[in-house]
């Protein structure tokens, strides 16, 4: 497996949000935070499509750490292009 961990010293992820932080439209508790709460859900979808996992935990001393684990040496999943996008994927116009 390949494992990547990214951490910060920010406010962290409240324990009550850890189980759902990767769901669509879930945002942290900071007032005025920008975004729609889709970024981590998109990350989870991509990582799981490749047979991996993503998780978050509190860092000692404060902050959060996100851990991504994917199988090494595996072939990426086959994804069929959406109708009307074949030409765009191959340098043409859709």
C-alpha positions in Angstrom: 0.0 0.0 0.0 0.9 3.6 -0.4 0.0 5.9 2.5 0.0 9.6 2.6 -0.8 11.7 5.7 -1.3 15.5 5.7 -1.6 17.3 9.0 -2.1 20.9 10.2 -2.2 22.8 13.5 -5.7 24.3 12.8 -8.8 23.9 15.0 -9.1 20.2 14.1 -12.2 18.2 13.4 -14.6 17.8 16.3 -15.0 14.2 17.4 -18.8 14.5 16.6 -17.9 15.2 12.9 -15.3 12.5 12.3 -17.8 9.9 11.3 -19.5 12.2 8.7 -16.8 14.6 7.5 -16.5 12.8 4.2 -20.2 13.0 3.4 -21.6 15.5 0.8 -22.4 19.0 2.1 -20.8 18.6 5.5 -18.7 21.6 6.6 -16.7 22.3 9.6 -18.1 24.4 12.5 -16.2 27.6 11.6 -18.5 30.5 10.9 -18.1 32.2 7.6 -16.2 29.2 6.1 -16.4 29.2 2.3 -17.4 26.2 0.1 -20.2 23.8 -0.3 -18.8 20.8 1.7 -18.1 18.7 -1.4 -14.2 18.6 -1.4 -13.8 15.7 1.0 -16.7 13.8 -0.4 -15.1 14.0 -3.9 -11.7 12.9 -2.4 -13.3 9.9 -0.8 -15.1 8.9 -4.0 -11.8 9.0 -6.0 -9.8 7.2 -3.4 -12.4 4.5 -2.9 -12.7 4.1 -6.7 -9.0 3.1 -6.6 -9.6 0.6 -3.8 -8.3 2.9 -1.1 -9.4 4.5 2.1 -9.3 8.0 3.6 -9.6 8.9 7.3 -9.1 11.8 9.7 -7.8 11.9 13.3 -6.7 14.5 15.8 -3.0 15.3 16.0 -1.2 15.3 19.3 -0.7 19.0 20.1 -3.7 20.1 18.1 -4.9 20.1 14.5 -6.1 17.3 12.3 -4.4 14.7 10.1 -5.9 13.2 7.0 -4.6 9.8 5.9 -5.0 8.3 2.4 -4.1 4.7 1.8 -4.3 3.1 -1.7 -3.1 -0.3 -3.0 0.3 -0.1 -4.7 0.9 -1.6 -8.1 -2.8 -2.0 -8.8 -4.4 -1.1 -12.1 -6.6 2.0 -11.9 -10.3 1.4 -12.4 -11.7 1.5 -15.9 -14.1 4.4 -16.4 -16.3 4.7 -19.4 -16.6 8.2 -20.9 -20.0 9.9 -20.6 -22.0 10.2 -23.8 -20.9 13.1 -25.9 -17.4 13.4 -24.3 -15.5 10.8 -26.3 -14.2 13.4 -28.8 -13.2 15.9 -26.1 -11.2 13.1 -24.4 -9.3 12.4 -27.6 -8.5 16.0 -28.6 -11.7 16.7 -30.6 -14.7 18.7 -29.8 -17.8 17.4 -28.0 
